[in-house]
Structures are given as structure tokens and as C-alpha cells.
């Protein structure tokens, strides 16, 4: 075979989530002589990253209509797209993987089939989990983004799964640190304000209610602490309402969708996650690369990136008192923040996206060998 492998990544949507942003950074880090990327997505209202992928030279194909996954015609459109003779189909969503696998397998001359699990199986709906489990054996290569994601699978699925830890463009993100002064001014942050930022879609797995209760305790004793929440999702209205009910006012700002999260992180002092379920959160790695200490729940792959007391503080999930204590500790100690930020900047080198891209390219080449 000559020329790069043609890879079609298939995903539910191109919203601002971690798996979606990973497609952007992976396409930029890939060797164009080894791999040529295209992306297909199903949900038309989740198109936030289409421009970023297009700028990276990645063609994006919308498969679904107004009903999204509920309209099976998206599978017919995918089947027509596959006539372009892709070498590999790489699926990044269990809800999409289950129906796509039989279609690819039924092709007379078919591409190799790869799937990546980005989240713990406990976060899937019952039907999605069952369909994913039933069709997983059709993959030529099955991947998980962390040991914890792999451990959440059934024993049979674990036996077929290889862990490939993903990452972020560390050098590119570290260069954004110089924006701090300008971005803080844009956000109206004063010199004495301590910005505690979360970048997470507003779903139950991120446990914003625990963060809101922690914010009440933190701001009661540290009134110069400002919480900034970037994200969107089905719970956004409820989170806004709860912040208002708790009387947080401008001490907890729900920013909604932020198209340049690196700019927001460059203005921040602490990165926080209150999740009850995680794979390996891309936003956390981005924050570490920009040079932020972390306060996070010790879930999923987070403890593989953050050591408690070194790059930040880890606390149990669902414990607002513990989360508030850890945030207060860092908010009130600039020297500790600086020390932990320096450690985070060093540790995140282990998660450089270029390393992941080379590994994935080698795995693609392996499964193409007859």
C-alpha cells in the first residue's frame, strides 16, 4: 500500500466535549504521510468544532438530520460515505459504535474497525451498554483512554481492550500563559481575585450541585474567590437556577459554551472538577499544561495525572465539604498554588498528544497488515 492510511472517525457530535476536542488535537498532531483524517458526525446541533477541524485540513461529514440518532437514515448516509474506500473506521461513541459495527462488517471489501471508549461503562444508559457489549467483538482493535475505563468493562471486554492514554498539545497550550493579564481584564477579574475554573459539560456525571455547595462555603470565608463555569448541556438552566437560589451572584458565573477554553484557563488560578464519573478528562490536562494547580475528585483516570499534594488536591466524590476545604487551601495560599502549578506543568509532559498520535499510527499500521 502506498500513501497515508485513510481514517474516518465517527462520533455522535462535534460539541465541545473532551473526546471531540481530542479529534482536533489528534488531527493536528498526526503525521500526514502516515494518516489522512476525515470525521463523520450524527447530531447537527453539535457542530461547534467543525471549523477547527476544517482549519486543520479535516473534512467533516454530517450524517444526521433533526432527529439525530432517532432517524436511522444516518446509517444509510454513512454506508454511502464508506464507498470512498477508507482504510479504517474509528468510532468514538458507544451509542454510535453499536449500529455502525454490523454495517462495516457486512461490507464486501471493508475497512478495519477501531473503537475507543472514553468513559466508564457506568456512565452509559442500560440500552447503550448492552448494545455496546453485544457488538464489541466485531472490532479489529478496541481501545480505552485509561486503566479505569478498561476496568469498568465486563471481563470479556477487558480481555479485548488495549489502553491508549490520550493527551493534549502541551507546548501549544503552555504558550497561551502570556495571555493571562489580557484575559483577566476581559473577564473583569481584579488583581486580588482568585479565579477557580471548571470546564465541563453540564451533565449529571460532572456533579455541579456538589461544586455549587462547595462554592457557598468557599466564598463565605474567601470573598475574593470567583468561580467560572464553562460548559453547556441539559442541566445548564437548573445549574443557573441553583446558583441563584444559593445567593452566589457574580461569585459563580455560568459562562455557557466557551469556544476558546485555553484563553479562559490562562486567566485562572485553580482548575476544579467535581465529577462522579470520568475517563481521563482532557480539560484537566489542558489546565495542567497552561500551568494551573488542580482540585478534583479522585475518580476515573484523574489520579493517574494528579498526585494529591503535588500537582493539586484530590478529594472524594460527592463531598462538598472536602471539595470546599481543598479549594480554600489553594485559594488562600499563592505560594502553594505556584509550587503545584510548576509540578502540574512538568507532569503533563507525560500526556503530550504527539506521543499518542505516533502510538495510534503504529496501531493502525499493525491492523492493516494482512
C-alpha positions in Angstrom: 0.0 0.0 0.0 1.2 3.5 -0.8 0.2 6.8 0.7 -1.3 7.6 4.1 -4.0 5.4 5.6 -7.4 7.0 5.2 -9.1 7.1 8.6 -12.8 8.0 9.1 -13.6 8.9 12.7 -17.3 8.5 13.5 -18.7 10.3 16.6 -22.1 11.3 17.9 -21.5 15.0 17.7 -18.8 17.7 17.4 -19.7 19.6 20.5 -17.1 21.0 22.9 -16.5 17.7 24.9 -13.2 16.1 25.6 -13.5 13.3 23.1 -14.4 15.8 20.4 -11.6 18.2 21.2 -9.3 15.2 21.2 -10.1 14.7 17.5 -9.0 18.2 16.8 -5.6 17.9 18.6 -5.0 14.4 17.2 -5.6 15.6 13.6 -3.1 18.4 14.1 -0.5 16.1 15.7 -0.8 13.3 13.1 1.9 12.6 10.5 0.2 13.4 7.2 2.5 10.9 5.5 1.1 8.2 7.7 -2.6 9.1 8.2 -5.2 11.1 6.5 -8.2 12.1 8.7 -11.9 12.7 8.0 -14.7 12.9 10.5 -18.4 11.9 10.3 -20.9 13.1 13.0 -24.6 12.5 13.5 -26.1 15.4 15.6 -26.4 18.6 13.5 -26.8 20.8 16.6 -23.4 19.7 17.9 -21.2 21.3 15.3 -19.0 23.6 17.5 -15.7 22.1 16.4 -16.4 21.7 12.6 -14.5 24.9 11.8 -11.5 23.9 13.9 -11.3 20.5 12.1 -11.8 22.2 8.7 -8.9 24.6 9.5 -6.8 21.5 10.4 -7.5 20.1 6.9 -10.0 17.5 8.1 -13.2 17.0 6.0 -16.3 16.8 8.2 -19.5 14.9 7.1 -22.8 15.5 8.7 -24.8 12.2 8.7 -27.9 13.0 10.8 -31.0 15.3 10.5 -33.2 17.0 13.0 -34.0 13.7 14.9 -30.3 12.8 15.2 -29.7 9.1 16.2 -33.5 8.5 16.3 -33.6 8.7 12.4 -31.9 5.6 11.1 -31.2 7.3 7.7 -27.9 8.5 9.1 -26.7 4.9 8.8 -27.6 4.9 5.1 -25.6 8.1 4.6 -22.7 6.5 6.4 -22.9 3.5 4.2 -22.7 5.7 1.1 -19.8 7.6 2.6 -17.9 4.4 3.2 -17.9 3.7 -0.6 -15.0 6.2 -0.7 -12.7 3.3 0.3 -11.5 4.3 3.7 -8.9 2.0 5.2 -10.0 2.4 8.9 -13.3 3.4 10.6 -12.6 4.6 14.1 -15.7 5.0 16.3 -15.6 7.3 19.4 -19.1 6.8 20.9 -20.8 3.7 22.2 -24.2 4.8 21.0 -22.8 5.1 17.5 -20.5 2.1 17.6 -23.2 -0.5 18.2 -25.1 0.2 14.9 -22.0 1.1 12.9 -20.1 -2.2 13.6 -22.5 -4.6 11.8 -22.7 -2.2 8.8 -18.9 -2.1 8.4 -18.6 -5.9 8.9 -21.2 -6.6 6.3 -19.2 -4.7 3.5 -17.7 -7.0 0.9 -14.5 -5.1 1.0 -14.5 -3.5 4.4 -12.2 -1.1 6.3 -10.7 -2.1 9.6 -12.8 -1.3 12.6 -11.4 0.5 15.7 -13.4 1.8 18.7 -12.2 4.0 21.6 -14.0 4.0 25.0 -13.7 7.5 26.5 -15.9 7.0 29.6 -16.6 4.5 32.3 -19.3 2.0 31.4 -21.3 3.0 34.5 -22.0 6.3 32.8 -23.8 4.7 29.8 -27.5 4.1 29.7 -28.6 0.5 30.1 -29.5 0.0 26.4 -26.3 1.7 25.2 -24.2 -0.5 27.5 -26.0 -3.7 26.3 -25.7 -2.9 22.6 -22.0 -1.9 23.0 -21.3 -5.1 24.8 -23.1 -7.2 22.2 -21.2 -5.8 19.2 -17.8 -5.1 20.7 -16.3 -8.4 19.4 -16.7 -7.1 15.8 -13.9 -4.6 16.4 -10.4 -5.3 15.0 -9.0 -3.1 17.7 -10.7 -1.9 20.9 -9.2 0.9 23.0 -9.8 2.6 26.3 -8.4 6.0 27.4 -7.4 4.9 30.9 -6.9 1.8 33.0 -10.0 2.8 35.0 -12.2 2.9 31.8 -11.0 -0.6 30.9 -11.6 -1.8 34.4 -15.2 -0.6 34.2 -15.9 -3.1 31.3 -17.1 -6.7 31.5 -14.3 -9.3 31.9 -14.8 -10.3 28.2 -14.5 -6.8 27.0 -11.4 -6.1 29.2 -9.7 -9.0 27.6 -10.1 -7.4 24.1 -9.2 -3.9 25.1 -5.9 -2.1 25.0 -5.3 1.2 27.0 -4.0 4.1 24.9 -3.8 7.2 27.1 -4.6 10.3 25.2 -3.2 13.8 25.7 -3.0 17.4 24.8 -0.7 19.7 22.7 1.4 20.7 25.7 3.7 23.3 24.0 0.9 25.0 22.2 -1.1 25.3 25.5 1.9 26.5 27.5 2.4 29.3 25.1 -1.0 30.6 26.0 0.2 31.6 29.5 1.3 35.0 28.2 -2.4 35.9 27.7 -3.1 36.0 31.5 -3.3 39.7 32.0 -5.4 40.5 28.9 -7.8 37.6 29.6 -8.3 38.6 33.2 -9.1 42.1 32.2 -11.6 40.8 29.6 -13.3 38.8 32.4 -13.3 41.7 34.8 -11.1 40.0 37.3 -9.2 42.1 39.8 -5.6 41.6 40.9 -6.8 40.1 44.2 -9.4 37.8 42.7 -8.7 34.1 42.7 -10.4 32.5 39.7 -11.4 28.9 40.2 -12.5 27.4 36.9 -14.3 24.3 35.8 -14.6 23.3 32.1 -17.1 20.5 31.9 -20.4 19.8 30.1 -23.4 20.3 32.4 -24.5 16.7 32.9 -25.1 14.6 36.0 -21.6 13.0 35.8 -19.9 16.4 36.5 -21.9 16.8 39.7 -22.3 20.6 39.6 -24.6 20.6 42.7 -21.6 19.5 44.8 -19.4 22.2 43.3 -22.2 24.8 44.0 -22.4 23.8 47.7 -18.7 24.0 48.0 -18.7 27.4 46.4 -21.0 28.7 49.0 -18.6 27.6 51.8 -15.5 28.9 50.0 -16.8 32.4 49.2 -18.2 32.8 52.7 -14.7 32.8 54.1 -12.8 33.9 50.9 -15.0 36.6 49.3 -12.4 37.3 46.6 -12.8 33.8 45.1 -14.6 33.8 41.8 -15.9 30.6 40.3 -16.1 30.4 36.5 -18.0 27.6 34.9 -17.6 26.9 31.1 -19.9 24.3 29.6 -23.3 23.5 28.3 -25.7 20.6 28.5 -29.2 19.5 29.6 -28.6 20.8 33.2 -27.5 24.3 32.3 -30.7 26.0 33.3 -31.0 24.0 36.5 -27.4 24.9 37.5 -28.0 28.6 36.8 -31.2 28.5 38.9 -29.4 26.7 41.8 -26.6 29.2 41.8 -29.1 32.0 42.1 -31.1 30.2 44.8 -27.9 29.8 46.8 -27.2 33.5 46.5 -23.9 33.2 44.8 -24.4 36.1 42.4 -21.3 37.0 40.4 -19.2 34.8 42.7 -20.3 31.8 40.5 -20.5 32.8 36.8 -22.0 30.2 34.4 -20.4 31.2 31.1 -22.1 28.6 28.9 -20.2 27.4 25.8 -16.7 28.9 25.6 -15.1 28.4 22.2 -11.5 29.1 23.5 -11.1 27.4 26.8 -7.4 27.9 26.7 -8.0 31.7 27.0 -10.2 31.1 30.0 -7.7 28.8 31.6 -4.9 31.3 31.1 -6.9 33.8 33.2 -7.5 31.3 36.0 -5.7 30.4 39.3 -7.1 27.0 40.1 -8.8 24.3 38.0 -11.6 22.3 39.6 -13.6 19.2 38.8 -16.4 17.8 40.9 -17.2 14.8 38.7 -18.5 11.5 40.0 -17.5 9.7 36.7 -14.5 10.4 34.4 -12.4 8.7 31.9 -9.3 10.9 31.5 -10.6 14.5 31.3 -9.0 16.5 28.5 -9.9 19.8 30.2 -7.9 18.8 33.3 -4.8 18.0 31.1 -5.2 21.3 29.3 -5.3 23.2 32.6 -2.2 21.5 33.8 -0.4 22.4 30.6 -1.3 26.0 31.0 0.1 25.8 34.5 -2.8 25.5 36.9 -2.9 23.6 40.2 -5.9 21.1 40.3 -8.6 20.4 42.8 -10.5 17.4 41.7 -12.5 14.4 42.8 -10.3 11.2 42.7 -12.4 9.4 40.0 -11.5 7.6 36.8 -8.1 8.4 35.4 -7.6 11.6 37.4 -5.3 10.1 40.0 -3.0 8.9 37.1 -2.4 12.6 36.2 -2.6 14.3 39.6 -1.0 13.2 42.8 -2.6 14.6 45.9 -0.4 17.2 47.4 1.9 17.5 44.4 0.0 18.8 41.3 -3.1 19.6 43.3 -5.6 18.2 45.8 -7.8 15.1 45.3 -11.0 14.6 47.3 -13.7 12.0 47.4 -16.6 12.5 45.0 -19.9 13.9 46.3 -18.3 15.6 49.4 -18.9 19.3 49.2 -17.1 19.9 52.5 -14.0 18.2 51.3 -14.1 20.0 48.0 -14.5 23.4 49.7 -11.6 22.7 52.1 -9.3 21.8 49.2 -10.3 24.9 47.2 -9.9 27.2 50.2 -6.5 25.8 50.9 -5.2 26.7 47.5 -7.2 30.0 47.2 -5.6 31.3 50.3 -2.0 30.2 49.6 -0.4 31.8 46.5 2.9 30.1 47.2 1.3 26.7 47.3 -0.5 27.4 44.0 2.8 28.3 42.4 4.5 25.2 43.6 1.7 22.9 42.5 1.4 24.7 39.1 5.0 24.1 38.4 4.6 20.4 39.3 1.5 20.2 37.0 3.4 21.7 34.1 6.1 19.0 34.4 3.7 16.1 35.0 1.6 16.9 32.0 4.6 16.2 29.7 3.7 12.6 30.1 0.4 13.3 28.2 1.8 15.0 25.1 -0.6 14.4 22.2 2.3 13.8 19.7 3.3 10.7 21.6 -0.3 9.4 21.5 -0.5 10.2 17.7 2.6 8.1 17.0 1.3 5.2 19.0 -2.1 5.3 17.3 -0.5 5.5 13.9 1.6 2.4 14.7 -1.5 0.5 15.9 -3.4 1.5 12.7 -0.5 0.1 10.6 -0.5 -3.1 12.6 -4.1 -3.9 12.0 -3.7 -3.2 8.2 -1.1 -6.0 7.9 -2.8 -9.0 6.1 
